[in-house]
Amino acid sequence: MKRKWIGLVMLFCLVWMMAIPAAAGGPTRGGSYHAPAVTIITENAPRDLEITMNIHRHNGTVVPTQLEKKTRVWEQQFRLYRAGVFGIDQWYGNAYDLKDAELVLVSGGKETVIPLSQELTDRMNYNDILTLDYRAGTVSLGAAVWRGPLMLAMRLIVVTALEVVIFRLFRYREKRSLLIVAAVTLVTFGLLSIYTYNWLNSDPRRLILYILFSIILLTVQTLVFVSSVEENYRDKTLTTTIWASLTALVANYAMLVLLPV
């Protein structure tokens, strides 16, 4: 049994290391995808909020730009794309181009102007993330430190619970079996989360690599569950594993697309 586990772990690590270079040099590097210049995530914001950014050019002109809005359940996200800013031929960097810029917030017929302080813009670079606390009327650089880990933990809890529930529905009742399912799911989806972490502005073509990693995950879970879960015959364990893994993978991707990341 010990040799079998060591072999499975070595196989998992080997396949994973083969896939990592594909992630580094794959389709996310080429092509025409460009991340937004600025992404604003909101806290305590009304549902009808719209944001325009007034960009002050150094020749004295002002370029008002409507930010692209996307709502992810309880969070609203606004994005400024360099290619979408008409009237600006060249972009020298956020610290330069967004100096003295203002956010114009419109909600319920009320307009609020929040200037971006020089202390803030001096620290900006490319593809910045800003957090807007609508109620406090403040803008800060970066996302809250708890945001990414909390959402990752939520996804892991959901997918682990799904796999355990599906095994229960297929009449696996032994505590040992369910503990193996939970532990393996946490490890495999935890590794998948290394790739999907911070998908706030992810190139849509990364779905190709997500599918590749999903195949690896499904293979590893199948090998481990069929060889370790001894509560039932192997064919039933194989069928149950496929149902559980695919359901968890679809749910995980849905959370990445629909919920804050």
Secondary structure as GFF3:
##gff-version 3
##sequence-region A 1 261
A	DSSP	alpha_helix	2	25	.	.	.	ID=ss1
A	DSSP	beta_strand	38	43	.	.	.	ID=ss2
A	DSSP	beta_strand	50	56	.	.	.	ID=ss3
A	DSSP	beta_strand	62	66	.	.	.	ID=ss4
A	DSSP	beta_strand	68	72	.	.	.	ID=ss5
A	DSSP	beta_strand	75	80	.	.	.	ID=ss6
A	DSSP	three_ten_helix	82	84	.	.	.	ID=ss7
A	DSSP	alpha_helix	94	97	.	.	.	ID=ss8
A	DSSP	beta_strand	102	107	.	.	.	ID=ss9
A	DSSP	beta_strand	110	115	.	.	.	ID=ss10
A	DSSP	alpha_helix	118	121	.	.	.	ID=ss11
A	DSSP	beta_strand	128	133	.	.	.	ID=ss12
A	DSSP	beta_strand	138	141	.	.	.	ID=ss13
A	DSSP	alpha_helix	147	169	.	.	.	ID=ss14
A	DSSP	alpha_helix	175	196	.	.	.	ID=ss15
A	DSSP	three_ten_helix	204	206	.	.	.	ID=ss16
A	DSSP	alpha_helix	207	228	.	.	.	ID=ss17
A	DSSP	alpha_helix	234	258	.	.	.	ID=ss18
###
